[in-house]
Amino acid sequence: MTTDFVLAKCKTKAAYSAKLKSPKKLNLQKIKEKFTVILETPILLVIKEQGIEIVVHGHGELLFKKCNDTALMESIVKKVYGVGLKK
């Protein structure tokens, strides 16, 4: 399954975010089981993957903190969506 998403700098240009081209809800419970969770709320998770903190919103947006390596971010996005979008 290929997931269509857009990885781009946020409006503030302070971080990168990934958004699904067709909005879908993410299963935060499944993501929580596969990744290191730093913070958990009912609507989002903050996870750590390969030393990068990522805010995972239930509505499908991923926000990367302090990272400029787009190739690394794309591989993490695919991994997170691969876990969180499964039916």
C-alpha positions in Angstrom: 0.0 0.0 0.0 1.5 3.3 -1.0 0.4 6.3 1.1 0.2 9.7 -0.6 1.5 12.5 1.6 3.1 15.9 1.3 6.2 16.8 3.3 6.8 20.5 3.5 7.9 23.3 5.8 5.2 24.6 8.1 3.7 28.0 7.7 6.0 29.3 10.4 9.0 27.6 8.7 10.2 26.4 12.1 9.5 22.7 11.4 8.5 20.2 8.7 5.1 18.6 8.6 3.7 15.7 6.7 0.0 15.6 5.7 -2.0 12.9 3.9 -3.3 14.0 0.5 -6.7 12.4 1.4 -7.5 13.0 5.1 -7.7 9.8 7.2 -7.7 9.2 10.9 -4.6 7.6 12.4 -4.9 4.8 14.9 -2.8 6.3 17.8 -3.1 3.1 19.8 -1.3 1.1 17.2 1.4 3.8 16.8 1.8 3.8 20.5 2.6 0.1 20.5 5.3 0.4 17.9 7.2 3.6 18.8 8.8 5.2 21.8 6.1 7.6 23.3 7.3 10.8 25.0 3.9 12.3 25.5 0.3 11.0 25.1 -3.0 12.9 24.9 -6.3 11.8 23.6 -5.8 13.6 20.3 -2.0 13.3 19.7 1.2 11.5 20.6 4.8 12.8 20.7 7.0 9.9 19.7 10.8 9.6 19.3 12.2 7.8 16.2 15.9 7.8 15.3 16.5 10.6 17.7 13.8 12.9 16.3 10.7 14.0 18.1 7.6 13.8 16.1 4.1 15.1 17.0 1.6 12.6 15.6 -1.9 14.1 15.4 -4.9 11.8 15.3 -6.2 13.6 12.1 -3.1 12.5 10.2 -0.6 15.3 10.4 3.0 14.6 11.5 5.1 17.5 12.8 8.9 17.0 13.0 10.9 19.0 15.6 14.4 20.1 14.8 15.0 18.1 11.7 16.1 19.1 8.2 16.9 15.6 6.7 14.0 15.2 4.3 15.0 11.7 3.3 15.0 10.5 6.9 11.7 12.3 7.6 10.1 10.6 4.5 11.1 7.2 5.7 9.7 7.9 9.2 6.5 9.2 7.7 6.0 6.0 5.7 6.7 3.9 8.8 4.3 5.8 11.0 1.5 5.9 8.3 2.2 2.2 7.6 1.4 1.4 11.3 -1.3 4.0 12.0 -3.4 3.6 8.8 -3.9 -0.2 8.9 -7.5 -1.2 9.2 
